[in-house]
Amino acid sequence: MASIEIISPLPGIFYRRPSPESDAFANEGDQVDNNSVIGLIEVMKQFSDLTADTKGKLIRFCVEDSEPVEPGQVIALIDVEE
């Protein structure tokens, strides 16, 4: 099975949940598809959805919740369904 990297398109802060009281958008081991939101990137109080953009199993987050990210940084790994 092939793995792909989900890359940050923006600099900012990565959030795994929509609010501190909410459940995470996705967890390691979850099945995701093209439209599955796996997190948010916040830049100057603007929030952008980060989607899986592929169908498969989310195997690992490479960034912790509320950590800063840079463009091109790997956020998560997904095993792609063939």
Buried (B, 14 or more C-beta within 10 A) or exposed (E): EEEBEBBBBBEBBBBBBBEEEEEBBBEEEBEBEEEBEBBBBBEEEEBBEBBBBBBBBBBEBBBEEEBEBEEEBBBBBBBEEE
